[in-house]
Amino acid sequence: MNSYQKKDLQYIWHPCSQMKDYEELPPIVIERGEGCYLYDVEGNKYLDCISSWWTNLFGHSNKRINKALQNQINNIEHVIFANFSNKPAIELAEKLVEITPDRLKKVYFSDNGSSAVEIALKMSFHYHQQKGVSKKTKFATITNAYHGETLGALSVGHLDLYSKIYKPLLFDTIRAEGPDCYRCKYGQNRETCNAECFEDMEKVLQDKHEELCGIIIEPMIQGAAGMRMYSPIYLKKLRIACDKYQIHFIADEIAVGFGRTGKMFACEHAGISPDLMCLSKGISAGYMPMSVVMTSDEIYEAFYGEYTELKAFLHSHTYAGNAMACAIACESLKIFEEDNVLENNKIKSQLIRELTLEKAKNCPYVGEVRQLGMVTAVELVKDKVTKEVFSWKDRVGYEIYKIALNKGLLLRPIGNVLYFLPPYVITEKDIKYMVNTTFESIYEYFRK
Ligand SMILES: *Cc1c(COP(=O)(O)O)cnc(C)c1O
């Protein structure tokens, strides 16, 4: 353990960790980054296969973004966002309205994903109250959903690992059974699927729509549940049902926005527009805490009136509209346009797909390889035929993570699901290194 690690463990409580694990494998202290690589204080380098928690788009310490940030700092770093505004926030908001699906016309700024979810829930609930439909007080979600870790976000999430102990603190949510394509109950495969699994949601909405203000969903990929990918037809059906029953469609694109799925926004796969959309993670290219909630004119107008009518949405976060984060986001969107990023990513994701399928073909532990855009997941199973899973206590993912780390890869498996979610600047050479080394690590684990 080096001296930084000793001090780190003396003073820091890390997120999403059992701190005891660090006795064996202390935190890796990163000194600098360049492109897809991270360099630690001991001079080791790691290929960041997960874009540092799904945030980084154009590499670490990107020259172009650094420059935009420097320019911004020399003007204004941050300014109060109530009654005041700043140029990058205005530029960004205009751009976001232009590139997001058509119903989304107003931008509400915040500073992290969970708080964007809280804002979307509050806005949706409050909207119906404004409209005098006071019975609409609940949200619907699907099984295996993840929307963040604050109490409202946990209430609409459905991963016991994160929420079970807090149940007494959470509000009541109506849950429909979501898609499960790898283990499809309807005997469909991804080609024949017509989102038959929407059946349960349809029933829930039919029965409960009078109580429902909104439904929140991760479009196309349920990330934290293990990169579970499902059909856009499900989203199309959901859009139709939400219109029919006057329920807000809240798209949580925090993980999938900004090109991750191959389209700028995941809702585009289904050709639908949500009523509210949460964006974070990639929005600031992995540089700064930042999020937005995009809403429709209809929702915005329900809050518009004289001060004395008490209609306003009195929610705030201190760092909302931070000028540095907004300047970075603007620069990031320029890179998308000027470097033809989505087109170029197609070639990269194709290569990741081919190499992964090739390696997975003869591997007895790979149940499924699935991919959408720049997200590729490898689900490991005990038995390919029965699709039986490993016990979570075996920590298969964590063990493989440790092996891969020694080989210079930063993976972060979710249970028994390994995935590649690299920065968009990853090269062909690094793609090969990433896929080959991951499979070497898988084999090494199972040889033990
Ligand atoms: C990461 C994530 C969140 C929470 O964002 P934080 O910034 O970690 O609070 C919410 N929803 C989805 C889909 C996410 O992936």
The ligand as an SDF file (V2000), in Angstrom:
LIG
                    3D

 15 15  0  0  0  0  0  0  0  0999 V2000
  -26.3340    6.9120  -12.7680 C   0  0  0  0  0  0  0  0  0  0  0  0
  -27.7990    6.9030  -12.9510 C   0  0  0  0  0  0  0  0  0  0  0  0
  -28.6450    7.6790  -12.1460 C   0  0  0  0  0  0  0  0  0  0  0  0
  -28.1300    8.4710  -10.9610 C   0  0  0  0  0  0  0  0  0  0  0  0
  -27.2230    9.4650  -11.2940 O   0  0  0  0  0  0  0  0  0  0  0  0
  -26.2210   10.0170  -10.1490 P   0  0  0  0  0  0  0  0  0  0  0  0
  -25.5170   11.1500  -10.7950 O   0  0  0  0  0  0  0  0  0  0  0  0
  -25.3130    8.8690   -9.8220 O   0  0  0  0  0  0  0  0  0  0  0  0
  -27.0470   10.4230   -8.9970 O   0  0  0  0  0  0  0  0  0  0  0  0
  -29.9860    7.6600  -12.4190 C   0  0  0  0  0  0  0  0  0  0  0  0
  -30.5030    6.9350  -13.4340 N   0  0  0  0  0  0  0  0  0  0  0  0
  -29.7180    6.1840  -14.2270 C   0  0  0  0  0  0  0  0  0  0  0  0
  -30.3380    5.4300  -15.3510 C   0  0  0  0  0  0  0  0  0  0  0  0
  -28.3440    6.1240  -14.0050 C   0  0  0  0  0  0  0  0  0  0  0  0
  -27.5720    5.3370  -14.7550 O   0  0  0  0  0  0  0  0  0  0  0  0
  1  2  1  0
  2  3  1  0
  2 14  2  0
  3  4  1  0
  3 10  2  0
  4  5  1  0
  5  6  1  0
  6  7  2  0
  6  8  1  0
  6  9  1  0
 10 11  1  0
 11 12  2  0
 12 13  1  0
 12 14  1  0
 14 15  1  0
M  END
$$$$
